[in-house]
């Protein structure tokens, strides 16, 4: 039913575009500054294309409301795929070996030459070689 009404809505929209494009331009937006035989006069309101536009617009709005109502009623139930969660729980946790920062020569960085002998560097101090410390 939804697909059928959606096709009808598309046809009505295409017809409405065609009818609007066939109408004569009056030169003034919303009937302002147009000729006396414009949209707001009795002669202009009786025009076939004007009536067709009004009828098609009414059908378009009614179909839009009906389709919106059907979209909320005919919605399929939501389902969650839990297979990925089960695979993660069954698979053993793999941890990467710790990365030891190395200096430009490929060796571990040397101790800070400015440090006081026997003291340990504070935890917030960055390594001397400019690398970022690993989170613990």
C-alpha positions, 0 to 999 in steps of 0.5 A: 500500500505504501509503495502504491501511494508513493508512486501516486504521489510521485505522479501527482508531483510531476503533474503539478510541476508540469501544470505550474510551468505551463501557466502564464507568468503575470510579472508580480509575485503573489499577485502584487503588481500584476495585470487585472486578469491575474490570479486574484481576480475572478477571471484568473481564479476560474482559469483551468490551470489555476484550478488544476494546480489547486486540486493537485496541490491538495491531493499532494498534501493529503497524500503526504499526510497519509504516507507519513501516517503509514510510515509510522504504522508499517515500520518493521521491528528493530533488531540488533545484531549481537553476533559481533558482541558474542565473537568479542566475548569468545575471542581471547584478548590479545595485547601488543608487546610494550613499545620501548622508545629508542633514540636516534641510534636505535638504543634506549634513551640515556639518562637525563644528564641534568638530573640530580644523582639518586633522584627519580624523574617525576611522572609528568616529565617527558622523556629526553628524546622528545617521544611521548610517554606511554600511558600506564 
